[in-house]
């Protein structure tokens, strides 16, 4: 008998990367990572979780774009419209772990 309980894990931490600096790329930023595990979850569930997360941050204009990530399939990037820059900027990346 397999025992399984749905789980949600999240992490927020400061990270650094070697980037050419511009209005949308900084060398230091805060990164949020999360894993939600349950049976029967779909890409639609993931999009709903991301929309809810960003809405709570006050970010409501979102677009989702298919992307490649080596450990998830399907994968997608999340974009939001930045009024100051007058363009869509990437605010996240996500995907569904393969079974």
N, C-alpha and C positions, 0 to 999 in steps of 0.2 A: 504494500500500500504506500503510494507516494504522498508525502505530506508537503503542502505548498500553501504559503500565505502571501497575499499581495503585499508589496512593499513600496515605499517611496523614500529615496535617499537624495539629499541635496548638499552641495558644498559651495561655499563662496570664499574666494581667496584672491589676494593680490598676485598678479603674475607679471613677468617681464619677457620681452622678446626683442630681437634685433630687427628693427623695422626702420625704413626711411620715414621720418615724421612728416605728416600732413594733417589736414583737418579731420580725417577719419581714421588715422593710424597713430597710436601713441606707443612708446616703448614700455609704459607701465599702465596697467588697467586692472579692474576687478573682473574676474571670470566666475560665472555661475555654471555649475554642472549638476545634472540631475539624472536619476534613473528611476523609472516607474516600472515595476514588474507585476504583471498579472496575466491571466489567460484571456485570449480573445481581443486584445487591444489592436487597434488599427491605426493607419496613418491619420485618419480623421480624429481619433482620440488625441494623438500627439499634437496635431494642429490646434485642437481645442485647448489643451493644456498650455501651449505656447501663447495662444491668443489671451487666455486668462492671465498668465504671468505678466505679459507685456502691458495689458490693460491696467493691472494693479500698479504698474510703474508710470502710468499716464501715457503710454505709447499705444495709440489706437489704430493708426494707419499702417497696416502690415500687408506684405506680399510674401508669398512662399514660392521658391524656385527650386526645381529638382537639382540635386548636386551629387557628387561622388564622395563618399567617405569609405575608407577601407573596411570598417567593422560594422557598418549599418547598411541596410537595404530594405526599403527605400530610404534615401537621405534627402535633405533639403536645407537650403539657406533661407534665413529670415531677413527681410528688408523692411525698413521703415522710412517714411518720407521725412527728411530733415528740412524744416522751414528755413532755417538760417542759410544752409548750403543750397537750398532749392533743388535737391536731388534725393534719390533713394539711396540709402546707405545700409550696408549689412550690419545687423545687430545680433545675429545668432546663426548657429549651425546646429543641425539635429539629424536624428535618424532612428530607425527601428532596428534593434539588434536582431540578427538572424536567429532563428530557432536553434 
